[in-house]
């Protein structure tokens, strides 16, 4: 079985869910990942546990090199035992019907054709009807229980070994001229296989009813084509309602709950409320003499303390690290409403999967002495008007995406204090915990609903007098100090402080002393004062060692830290400093004057972007200043497109118009490094400069690769705690 994947860990996880449900996940499943920048370690560990084989390309082949990646796949298939006649090929954006292998094999074996080679499993609105034609002269016609066609669609098909033998186990190169006039064309792999199979007289067929559903995720290879031909599934064998459910491109949702025998009836209600809202539900039974009959459901995974030990509330983390998607943490005594999961998923996505979100929450006092008394609780049933950062989230009403925080069973060494252990993980990994807004009474304990006496851990803790020696207190005190971390999804402040007073900060370089004019109490200023040298000195030294002659370009020059180093410590003939922020420009020009390099630096007060033409500055979000901490981070300034904006914007090629000796391009500009470099394609191809670019997350790094790899650039090294990457062309000028 072959599963091709690229940068859709949620989609790949859903495919694995289906394969595991069908009893197919195991050593015969080979996943071919085309160097996805968005890696999910939890998913990789899960594949390893299942015994699946992961083949990861060293570089991304993309649409134009897909034939090369398929040659690697064919090479592996060739070495498979001859008796393995059939291969099931799937992409990471399909979902499978129930009993898919039996249905597919019955259809394929029922085809009365000794040269039958493929059975396409997907029926789409674009290619689903009689008379359809693609790539060969053959039009779709009825042939027993299937349709005879003239094409192979690479999304989901069953193939006989004779197909690959007819290809001689290798695809011909697909010339780059294929996309010269029509960029919307696909990789050419399906077309080549179809034409060569047709020429060999092989039979290609399609199921009359679709055995798979193509989900609604965007195409990673050919987005323009997907927009024109969305591959909408028709006539799904398990019905339209199931097709609609499977097509929803949301992450797989696992709800986990731990329970004790005294709450067996409440557990029944909890799982009944959650079941329609989630994909899978894990129930950890602590001390149950037997598994309740209502848990006999293929959607449920039941784990018993008889086999795994009594883990208390930590039992809900039994699947931690082995699930890819959203993990809901639930309790066996909460009345989850019908839109509960929907609201949590909205919260996860609102913060771009970079925060743990929930409803029952707590803040720890400072100073902290007692977990029972030195904290403030906002109960789940209370109304909260706006999202807010917190220290602790109750693990009965919380959720996180598997890429947000790394969680293992071993992280919960003592039972019945899961909230504290989980909050500690957030502090250690610097992951924001966010309490989500809601109206009063929307979420309640079942005891509130039925007028019973609550007996949960929260209620028991309220009845205790002293918690100074409690294990929760000791766990909290093991980490100091506790912080509320800023979140990516929070709206920026609508107002920001007036520009800080500029101060002169001396710096020592490799060969001479210089001075930077920087805003007082700013993040970069404090770092420079603390070290006595330039900010990001490691990457600057790496640039110096390249020994490049010519023009150095500093996009996002800020107050001139990198510009000054380039002018004084490198072999730059001149420096072009690009900075659109008016406040930063004042400091930049003063820095240049302070070091007497104004005549060697060309300041260009514009923003750089491939499509924007006017921009406006966005207020700078920055957490409240702690003791000795930075008051601002002016280097994080971002801009937005605005036709009435105060600053002009243009492409990098336009900014550098007239230059013919660019030796280095450094870009650090609000997470747009990939887009900015893509707008300088002409300069990069002509002068082949080295590139230094900031990219702080998987999507930004993927944008860098998309911009630079097709131009023959290779990633050389990473620098700094805020990731900055050095890229080298095939030929670096000396």
C-alpha positions in Angstrom: 0.0 0.0 0.0 1.4 3.4 -1.0 0.3 6.7 0.5 1.7 9.9 -1.0 1.8 12.9 1.3 3.0 16.5 1.4 2.4 19.1 4.1 -1.0 17.8 5.2 -0.4 16.0 8.6 -4.1 16.3 9.4 -5.0 14.7 6.2 -2.5 11.9 6.5 -3.7 11.3 10.0 -7.2 10.9 8.7 -6.1 8.4 6.1 -4.3 6.4 8.9 -7.5 6.6 11.0 -9.4 4.9 8.1 -6.7 2.3 7.5 -6.5 1.5 11.2 -10.3 1.2 11.3 -10.2 -1.2 8.4 -7.4 -3.3 10.0 -5.0 -2.2 7.2 -2.4 -0.1 9.1 0.8 -1.9 9.5 4.1 -2.8 7.8 2.6 -3.1 4.4 1.7 0.6 4.5 4.4 2.8 2.9 4.0 6.5 3.3 6.0 8.6 0.8 6.4 12.2 2.2 7.8 14.7 -0.3 9.9 16.6 2.3 7.0 18.3 4.1 8.1 21.4 6.0 5.2 21.0 8.4 6.3 17.8 10.3 4.3 16.3 13.0 6.4 14.2 15.4 3.3 12.8 17.1 2.1 11.5 13.7 5.6 10.0 13.0 5.6 8.2 16.3 2.2 6.9 15.6 3.2 5.5 12.2 6.2 3.9 13.9 3.9 2.3 16.5 1.7 0.9 13.8 4.7 -0.5 11.9 4.1 1.7 8.9 7.1 2.6 6.8 7.8 6.3 6.4 9.9 7.3 3.3 10.8 11.0 3.5 12.4 12.8 0.5 15.5 14.8 1.2 14.1 17.7 -0.9 10.7 18.7 -2.1 10.1 17.6 -5.7 6.9 19.6 -6.2 4.8 19.5 -9.3 7.6 19.7 -11.8 9.7 17.0 -10.1 6.8 14.7 -9.1 7.8 12.1 -11.7 11.2 11.8 -10.0 9.6 11.1 -6.6 7.4 8.5 -8.3 10.5 6.8 -9.8 11.7 6.3 -6.2 8.3 4.8 -5.4 8.5 2.5 -8.4 12.0 1.4 -7.5 10.7 0.3 -4.1 7.7 -1.5 -5.6 9.9 -3.4 -8.0 11.7 -4.9 -5.1 8.5 -6.2 -3.5 7.7 -9.9 -3.6 6.3 -11.0 -7.0 3.3 -12.6 -5.3 2.2 -9.1 -4.1 0.3 -8.5 -7.4 -1.9 -5.6 -6.2 -1.0 -2.2 -4.9 -3.4 0.3 -3.3 -2.3 3.9 -4.0 -3.8 6.7 -1.9 -3.1 10.4 -1.5 -3.3 12.2 1.9 -6.5 14.1 0.9 -8.9 11.1 0.5 -11.1 9.3 3.0 -12.1 5.6 2.7 -15.5 3.9 2.7 -16.3 1.1 5.1 -14.9 -2.3 4.1 -12.9 -0.6 1.3 -10.6 -3.5 0.5 -13.3 -6.1 0.2 -15.3 -3.8 -2.1 -12.4 -2.8 -4.2 -11.0 -6.4 -4.6 -14.5 -7.7 -5.5 -14.8 -5.1 -8.3 -11.3 -5.6 -9.6 -11.5 -9.4 -9.6 -14.9 -9.3 -11.3 -13.5 -7.4 -14.4 -13.4 -9.9 -17.3 -10.2 -8.6 -18.8 -6.9 -10.5 -18.7 -5.0 -7.2 -19.1 -6.8 -5.3 -16.5 -4.3 -2.9 -14.8 -6.0 -0.3 -12.7 -9.3 0.4 -10.9 -9.8 4.1 -10.0 -11.7 4.3 -6.7 -12.9 7.9 -6.9 -15.9 9.2 -8.8 -15.9 12.9 -9.2 -18.2 15.4 -10.8 -15.6 16.2 -13.4 -14.9 12.6 -14.5 -17.8 10.6 -13.3 -20.1 10.1 -16.2 -20.4 7.9 -19.3 -18.5 9.3 -22.2 -15.9 11.1 -20.1 -12.5 11.2 -21.7 -9.0 12.2 -20.5 -5.5 11.9 -22.0 -6.4 8.9 -24.4 -9.0 8.3 -27.1 -11.0 6.0 -24.8 -14.3 7.3 -23.5 -15.9 5.9 -20.4 -18.3 3.0 -21.1 -20.1 0.4 -19.1 -18.2 -2.8 -18.5 -20.0 -5.1 -16.1 -20.0 -3.6 -12.6 -17.5 -0.9 -13.5 -16.7 1.6 -16.2 -13.9 1.1 -18.7 -11.9 4.3 -19.0 -8.7 5.5 -20.6 -7.0 7.1 -17.6 -5.4 6.6 -14.2 -6.1 9.3 -11.6 -3.4 9.3 -9.0 -5.6 10.2 -6.0 -6.9 6.7 -5.2 -6.5 3.6 -7.4 -5.9 -0.2 -7.2 -3.1 -1.3 -9.5 -1.9 -4.7 -10.8 1.8 -5.3 -11.0 1.5 -5.6 -14.8 0.9 -1.8 -14.9 4.4 -1.1 -13.4 6.0 -3.8 -15.6 4.6 -2.1 -18.7 6.2 1.1 -17.5 9.5 -0.8 -17.0 9.3 0.4 -13.4 10.3 3.9 -14.5 8.7 7.2 -15.7 10.2 9.3 -18.4 11.3 12.8 -17.4 8.6 15.4 -17.7 10.1 18.4 -19.5 9.8 21.8 -17.9 8.4 23.2 -21.1 5.1 21.5 -20.1 4.2 24.5 -17.9 5.7 27.3 -20.0 2.3 28.3 -21.4 -0.1 26.5 -19.0 1.0 26.8 -15.3 -2.4 25.2 -14.3 -1.3 21.8 -15.7 -0.7 19.0 -13.3 2.5 17.0 -12.7 2.1 15.0 -15.9 2.6 11.7 -13.9 -1.0 10.5 -14.3 -1.1 11.5 -17.9 2.1 9.7 -18.7 1.0 6.5 -16.9 -2.3 6.6 -18.7 -0.8 7.1 -22.2 1.8 4.4 -21.7 -0.8 1.9 -20.3 -3.1 2.6 -23.2 -0.2 2.0 -25.7 0.5 -1.3 -24.0 -3.1 -2.4 -24.4 -3.8 -2.5 -20.7 -7.3 -2.0 -19.3 -8.1 1.0 -17.0 -11.3 1.0 -15.1 -13.3 3.1 -12.6 -15.8 2.1 -9.9 -19.4 3.2 -10.6 -19.9 4.3 -7.0 -17.1 6.1 -5.3 -15.2 4.1 -2.7 -13.3 7.2 -1.5 -14.2 10.8 -0.7 -11.9 13.6 -1.7 -11.8 16.1 1.2 -12.1 19.8 1.0 -8.5 20.7 1.8 -6.6 22.9 -0.6 -4.2 21.4 -3.1 -0.5 21.6 -2.0 0.7 21.0 -5.6 -1.7 22.7 -7.9 -4.0 25.1 -6.1 -5.1 26.9 -9.3 -6.2 23.7 -10.9 -8.1 22.6 -7.8 -10.0 25.9 -7.7 -11.1 25.2 -11.3 -11.8 21.5 -10.8 -12.5 20.9 -7.1 -12.8 17.0 -7.5 -16.2 17.0 -5.8 -17.2 13.4 -4.9 -20.4 12.0 -6.3 -22.4 8.8 -5.6 -20.3 7.8 -2.5 -21.1 4.2 -1.7 -21.8 4.9 2.0 -24.2 7.7 1.2 -24.2 11.5 0.9 -24.3 12.3 4.6 -21.2 10.2 5.2 -19.5 11.8 2.2 -20.2 15.2 3.6 -18.8 14.3 7.0 -15.7 12.8 5.5 -15.1 15.7 3.1 -14.9 18.2 6.0 -11.2 19.0 6.1 -11.0 19.5 9.8 -8.3 17.8 11.9 -9.2 14.4 13.4 -10.8 15.0 16.7 -10.1 12.6 19.6 -11.9 13.1 22.9 -10.4 11.4 26.0 -12.1 10.9 29.3 -11.1 9.1 32.5 -13.8 7.7 34.7 -14.5 6.1 38.1 -17.2 3.5 38.8 -19.4 5.8 40.9 -20.0 7.9 37.8 -20.9 5.2 35.4 -24.3 6.7 34.6 -22.9 10.1 34.2 -20.2 8.6 31.9 -23.0 7.2 29.8 -24.4 10.7 29.3 -21.0 12.2 28.6 -20.1 9.8 25.8 -23.6 10.2 24.3 -23.1 14.0 24.2 -19.6 13.8 22.8 -20.0 10.9 20.3 -21.8 12.9 17.5 -19.2 15.7 17.7 -15.9 13.8 17.5 -14.2 11.2 15.3 -13.0 9.0 18.1 -13.5 8.7 21.8 -11.0 7.2 24.3 -12.4 6.1 27.7 -10.0 5.2 30.5 -11.8 3.2 33.2 -10.2 3.4 36.7 -11.4 0.6 39.0 -14.3 -0.6 36.9 -15.0 -4.3 37.5 -16.2 -4.6 33.9 -16.6 -2.5 30.7 -20.1 -1.0 30.6 -22.2 -2.3 27.6 -22.8 1.2 26.3 -19.1 1.5 25.5 -19.3 -1.3 23.0 -18.9 0.9 20.0 -16.4 0.9 17.1 -15.9 4.6 17.6 -14.7 4.1 21.2 -11.4 2.9 22.5 -11.6 1.6 26.0 -8.6 1.2 28.3 -8.9 -0.5 31.7 -6.9 0.1 34.8 -6.9 -3.6 35.2 -4.5 -3.8 32.3 -2.7 -0.4 32.6 -3.0 0.6 36.2 -5.1 3.2 38.0 -4.0 6.6 36.6 -6.8 8.7 38.0 -7.5 11.8 35.9 -4.2 11.3 34.0 -5.9 8.4 32.2 -7.3 10.9 29.7 -3.7 11.4 28.5 -3.3 7.8 27.6 -3.3 8.6 23.9 -1.0 11.7 24.3 1.7 11.7 21.7 0.0 9.1 19.6 -2.8 11.1 18.1 -2.5 13.6 15.2 -5.2 16.3 15.2 -7.1 17.9 18.0 -7.1 16.3 21.4 -10.1 17.1 23.6 -9.6 16.6 27.3 -12.9 15.7 29.0 -14.3 14.7 32.4 -17.0 12.2 33.2 -19.2 14.7 35.0 -19.8 17.6 32.6 -22.8 18.4 30.5 -21.1 19.1 27.1 -23.5 21.1 24.9 -24.1 20.3 21.2 -21.8 23.0 19.9 -19.0 22.2 22.5 -16.5 20.7 20.1 -17.3 23.3 17.4 -16.4 26.1 19.8 -13.2 24.5 20.9 -12.1 23.9 17.3 -12.8 27.5 16.6 -10.6 28.5 19.5 -7.8 26.2 18.4 -7.8 27.7 14.9 -8.3 31.3 16.1 -4.9 31.0 17.8 -3.4 29.3 14.7 -2.9 26.0 16.6 -0.3 27.7 18.8 -2.2 27.7 22.1 -4.0 25.3 24.4 -7.6 26.5 24.8 -10.3 25.8 27.3 -13.1 27.1 29.6 -12.4 26.2 33.3 -9.3 28.1 34.2 -7.1 29.4 37.0 -4.5 32.1 37.7 -1.8 31.6 40.3 -1.1 34.4 42.8 2.3 36.0 43.2 3.6 35.3 45.8 2.4 31.7 45.6 2.2 29.5 48.8 -0.8 27.2 48.5 -2.4 25.6 45.4 -5.8 25.7 47.1 -5.7 29.3 48.4 -3.1 31.1 46.2 -5.1 30.9 43.0 -8.2 32.4 41.4 -10.6 30.1 39.6 -13.0 31.1 36.8 -15.5 28.2 36.8 -16.7 26.8 33.5 -20.3 27.8 34.1 -19.4 31.5 34.5 -19.7 33.9 31.6 -16.5 35.3 30.1 -16.7 38.2 27.7 -13.3 37.9 26.0 -10.5 35.4 25.6 -7.8 35.8 28.2 -4.5 34.2 28.9 -4.2 32.0 32.0 -1.8 29.9 34.0 -3.9 26.7 34.3 -6.7 25.2 32.3 -9.0 22.5 33.7 -8.3 19.3 31.8 -12.0 18.5 31.6 -12.7 21.4 29.3 -9.5 21.9 27.3 -8.2 21.1 23.8 -5.0 21.4 21.8 -3.7 20.4 18.4 -1.0 17.8 18.5 1.5 20.2 16.9 1.0 22.8 19.7 2.5 21.0 22.7 4.4 17.8 23.2 2.6 15.6 25.8 3.6 12.1 26.9 2.1 9.7 29.5 5.3 10.0 31.5 4.6 13.7 32.0 1.9 12.8 34.6 3.9 10.9 37.4 1.2 11.2 40.0 -2.6 10.6 39.5 -5.4 13.1 40.1 -3.4 16.3 39.5 -3.5 16.4 35.7 -4.3 20.1 35.6 -1.0 21.0 37.3 1.2 18.6 35.3 -0.4 19.9 32.0 0.1 23.5 33.0 3.7 22.8 33.9 4.2 21.5 30.4 2.8 24.7 29.0 5.2 26.8 31.1 8.3 24.7 30.2 7.4 24.7 26.5 6.3 28.4 26.6 2.9 27.5 25.1 0.0 30.0 25.7 -3.0 28.7 27.7 -6.1 30.6 26.7 -9.5 30.7 28.4 -12.2 31.1 25.8 -15.1 33.5 25.9 -18.6 32.1 26.5 -21.9 33.1 28.0 -22.9 32.2 31.5 -24.5 28.8 31.9 -23.5 27.5 28.5 -21.2 24.9 30.1 -22.1 23.2 33.4 -21.3 20.2 35.5 -23.9 17.5 35.4 -24.4 18.0 39.1 -25.5 21.5 38.4 -27.9 20.3 35.7 -29.5 17.6 37.9 -29.3 19.4 41.3 -26.8 16.9 42.8 -23.8 17.5 45.0 -20.6 17.9 42.9 -17.9 15.5 43.9 -15.2 16.3 41.4 -11.6 17.2 42.2 -12.4 20.9 42.1 -15.3 20.5 44.5 -13.2 18.4 46.9 -10.4 20.9 46.8 -12.8 23.7 47.9 -13.7 21.8 51.0 -10.0 21.5 52.2 -8.5 24.1 54.5 -4.8 23.9 53.9 -2.9 22.9 50.7 0.6 24.1 51.6 1.9 20.6 51.7 -0.2 19.3 48.9 1.7 17.7 45.9 0.0 20.3 43.6 1.6 23.1 45.6 5.1 21.4 45.4 4.7 20.9 41.7 3.8 24.6 41.1 6.7 25.7 43.3 9.1 23.6 41.2 8.8 26.1 38.4 9.1 29.9 39.0 8.0 32.2 37.8 4.7 31.4 36.1 3.9 33.5 33.0 1.0 34.2 30.8 2.5 33.8 27.3 1.4 36.1 24.4 -0.6 34.4 21.7 -0.3 34.7 17.9 -4.0 35.0 17.4 -4.6 37.9 19.8 -5.7 41.1 18.1 -2.9 43.7 18.3 -3.3 46.6 20.6 -5.2 49.4 18.8 -2.8 52.0 20.4 0.9 51.8 21.2 3.1 54.0 23.3 4.9 57.0 21.8 8.4 56.1 20.4 10.9 55.6 23.2 13.9 57.9 23.7 16.8 57.0 21.5 20.1 56.1 23.2 23.6 55.5 22.0 24.7 51.9 22.7 28.4 50.9 22.0 29.1 47.6 20.4 32.3 45.6 19.8 32.7 43.9 16.4 35.4 41.6 15.2 37.7 44.4 14.2 36.5 47.7 15.6 34.1 49.4 18.0 30.9 51.0 16.7 27.7 52.5 18.2 24.1 51.9 17.5 21.3 54.4 18.2 18.4 52.3 19.6 15.1 52.9 21.5 15.5 52.8 25.3 14.2 49.6 27.0 13.6 47.9 23.7 14.0 44.1 23.3 17.0 44.5 20.9 18.5 47.3 22.9 18.5 45.2 26.1 20.1 42.3 24.2 22.9 44.5 22.8 23.5 46.1 26.1 23.7 42.7 27.8 26.2 41.2 25.3 28.2 44.3 24.4 28.1 43.3 20.7 25.8 43.3 17.7 22.4 41.7 17.8 22.4 38.2 16.1 26.2 38.2 16.1 26.3 34.5 15.1 24.7 35.0 11.7 26.6 38.2 11.1 29.9 36.4 11.7 28.8 33.7 9.3 28.2 36.4 6.6 31.6 37.9 7.3 33.3 34.6 6.8 31.8 34.3 3.3 34.1 37.2 2.2 31.6 38.5 -0.4 32.4 41.7 -2.4 29.7 43.9 -3.8 26.4 45.4 -2.6 24.8 44.1 0.6 21.0 44.5 0.9 19.3 44.8 4.3 15.5 44.5 4.0 14.1 45.3 7.4 17.1 47.4 8.4 15.4 48.7 11.6 17.9 50.9 13.5 20.9 49.7 11.5 22.3 46.8 13.5 23.0 44.6 10.5 23.6 47.5 8.1 26.4 48.9 10.3 28.0 45.5 10.6 27.9 44.9 6.9 29.5 48.4 6.2 32.2 48.1 8.9 33.0 44.4 9.2 32.3 42.9 5.8 33.7 43.4 2.3 30.6 45.3 1.2 31.3 48.0 -1.3 28.0 49.6 -0.3 24.9 48.7 1.6 21.2 49.2 0.6 19.1 49.6 3.8 15.4 49.1 3.2 13.1 50.3 6.1 9.6 51.6 5.8 8.9 52.4 9.5 9.2 56.2 10.1 10.3 55.8 13.7 13.0 53.2 12.8 14.2 55.4 10.0 15.1 58.1 12.5 17.2 55.7 14.5 18.7 54.2 11.3 19.9 57.5 10.0 21.4 58.5 13.4 23.2 55.2 13.6 24.7 55.8 10.1 25.8 59.3 11.1 27.2 58.1 14.4 29.5 55.7 12.5 30.3 58.0 9.6 29.0 55.5 7.0 26.1 57.6 5.6 27.9 57.9 2.2 28.3 54.1 1.9 24.7 53.3 2.8 21.7 54.0 0.5 18.5 54.2 2.6 15.3 53.3 0.8 12.2 54.2 2.8 9.8 51.6 1.2 8.1 48.4 2.0 8.8 45.3 -0.1 6.1 42.9 -1.3 5.2 41.2 -4.6 1.7 42.7 -4.9 1.2 45.4 -2.3 1.7 49.0 -3.5 0.7 51.0 -0.4 1.0 49.9 3.2 0.2 51.1 6.7 2.0 50.1 9.9 0.2 47.7 12.4 0.5 48.6 16.1 3.1 46.5 17.8 1.8 43.8 20.2 4.1 43.1 23.1 3.4 41.6 26.5 3.4 43.6 29.6 6.8 44.4 30.8 8.1 42.2 33.7 10.9 43.1 36.1 14.0 43.9 34.0 12.1 43.0 30.8 11.7 44.8 27.6 9.0 47.5 27.3 8.7 47.1 23.5 9.9 45.1 20.6 10.1 47.6 17.7 11.8 45.0 15.5 8.6 43.1 15.3 6.8 45.9 13.3 4.5 44.6 10.6 2.7 46.3 7.8 -0.6 45.6 6.0 -1.8 46.5 2.5 -3.8 49.7 2.4 -4.5 51.7 -0.7 -4.6 54.8 1.5 -1.4 53.8 3.4 1.3 56.3 4.2 4.2 54.2 2.8 4.9 53.0 -0.7 5.6 49.3 -1.4 7.2 47.6 -4.4 8.9 44.4 -5.4 12.4 43.6 -4.4 13.5 43.7 -8.1 12.0 47.2 -8.3 13.8 48.4 -5.1 17.1 47.1 -6.4 16.6 48.4 -9.9 19.9 49.6 -11.4 22.1 47.5 -9.2 24.1 44.8 -10.9 26.5 43.6 -8.2 24.3 42.3 -5.3 26.4 40.0 -3.2 24.0 39.4 -0.2 20.3 39.9 0.5 19.2 39.8 4.2 15.4 39.8 4.9 13.7 40.1 8.2 10.3 41.8 7.7 7.2 40.7 9.5 7.2 37.0 8.5 7.2 37.8 4.8 10.7 36.6 3.9 9.5 34.1 1.3 7.2 36.5 -0.4 9.8 39.3 -0.5 12.4 37.0 -2.0 10.0 35.7 -4.6 9.6 39.3 -5.7 13.3 39.5 -6.4 13.6 36.6 -8.7 15.3 38.6 -11.5 18.0 39.8 -9.1 18.6 36.4 -7.5 19.0 34.7 -10.9 21.3 37.4 -12.3 23.6 38.1 -9.4 23.3 34.9 -7.4 23.7 36.6 -4.0 23.8 34.7 -0.7 20.6 35.0 1.2 20.0 35.5 5.0 16.3 35.3 5.9 14.2 35.1 9.0 11.5 32.4 9.1 10.0 31.6 12.5 7.6 28.8 11.7 6.9 25.9 9.3 4.8 28.0 7.0 7.4 30.8 6.8 10.1 28.3 6.2 8.1 26.6 3.5 7.6 29.9 1.8 11.4 30.3 1.8 11.8 26.9 0.2 9.2 27.7 -2.4 10.9 30.9 -3.4 14.5 29.8 -3.3 14.8 26.1 -4.2 13.5 26.5 -7.8 16.3 29.0 -8.3 19.0 26.6 -7.3 19.5 27.7 -3.7 20.2 25.4 -0.8 19.7 25.9 2.9 23.1 26.0 4.6 22.6 26.7 8.3 20.2 28.1 11.0 21.1 30.8 13.5 19.6 32.4 16.6 16.7 31.6 18.9 14.4 33.5 16.5 15.3 31.3 13.5 17.3 32.9 10.7 18.5 30.8 7.8 21.5 31.1 5.5 20.9 30.1 1.9 23.6 29.6 -0.7 23.2 29.5 -4.5 24.9 27.0 -6.7 27.6 29.6 -7.2 28.5 32.1 -4.5 30.5 35.1 -5.7 33.8 35.7 -3.9 
